[in-house]
Amino acid sequence: MLSTDTKGVFAIAPTPFLPDGSLDEASVDQMTEFYWKAGADGLTILGIMGEAQKLEPEESMQIVRQVIAKADGRPIVVGVSAPGFAAMKRLANEAMEAGAAAVMIAPPSALRTDDQIVGYYAQAIAQIGRDIPFVLQDHPQATGVQITPMVIRRIVDDNPSCVMLKHEDWPGLDKVSQLRDWEDSGDLRHISILCGNGALFLELEMQRGADGAMTGYAFPEMLRDVVDRSLAGDLDGAQDIFDTHLPLLRYEQQPVIGLSVRKYILKKRGAIAHDTLRTPGPKLTDRTRADVDRLLMRLAKFDPRAAI
């Protein structure tokens, strides 16, 4: 099970597809092994960048079962966000029965007030079961829902099964600091904080008290290096590694084409066989691929893992 003390690197895994848009089951196994070899502590599947909204329920569970079968006991977090509670409850319960460590829930975009957000999570947890550990996903750029530190505090206080915040607000560094300050003063119980946003602010988030990364940058080895050095107190070393990767990381984090870029790099690295997005989804132009290839060549001068 995931716990409030979880630290490290959880890679957000994409969903591999064949050129015709069907699930690439062979690449699911291949991709999972790739992340373990890269040093990931766990995986998060069926998230926003996993094209979960394009999957049939049976396809979602196929991915869950395959990844867990290759996990060798490592924790797997399953995104279960859905428009209705019936679908969320089904996926959450089936995933946990299959061996998942926790589920992740993002708020629906219709929520506007603080009370609506708090009430939504109370209803969601009542539906899926209060014994299932869950990750609160705070990603306003994707959901349009602004969750203040006080609302996070209320959700954590009201729901003992909340063990982790996936922090993806931007700007959000002060949010991490506020939550840790409340913990230090005894006004908030401790929870794990792993950070997303493509790792765009990872080195700074670690300095503010984050426990690690939960994101999908195509070089999880960099996430491993930055997290480990930060937790060991080597802030300059963490910053140096991060700075080396920043041009490529920035390119991968572009809206609309970001997942296409990430899948292109993962294909070049041998993690997946095809860089297909299930429709609707953008395709990279030749010029964009050339941009990525050039960034990889420049990165390889400083990090040989990019020599692909």
Secondary structure, DSSP 8 states (H G I E B T S, - for coil): ---TT--EEEEE----B-TTSSB-HHHHHHHHHHHHHTT-SEEEESSGGGTGGGS-HHHHHHHHHHHHHTTTT--EEEE---SSHHHHHHHHHHHHHHT-SEEEE---TT--SHHHHHHHHHHHHHHH-TTS-EEEEE-HHHH-----HHHHHHHHHH-TTEEEEEE--SS-HHHHHHHHHHHHHTSS---EEEE-GGGTTHHHHHHTT--EEEE--S-HHHHHHHHHHHHTT-HHHHHHHHHHHHHHHHHHT-TTTHHHHHHHHHHHTTS-S-----SS-----HHHHHHHHHHHHHHHTT-GGG--
